[in-house]
């Protein structure tokens, strides 16, 4: 999934393993903000593959629900 800067991403469109740029597009924040969240352990299930973070989609849901309430599959 390629994400263009400023592009809106729905939860249903996120891949099973998200990159920081997917999370940034989903929450409409910058990639440095997502990197700060990762350093602060906001996504405890995140891990690295070849030095690049991957965040399970369900971790994104859990974080979103902890901040904003229920997330639905078809959220727009």
Secondary structure, 3 states (H helix, E strand, C coil): CCCCCCCCCCHHHCCCEECHHHHHHHHCCCHHHHHHHHHCCCCCCCEEECCEEEEEHHHHHHHHHHHHCCCCCCCC
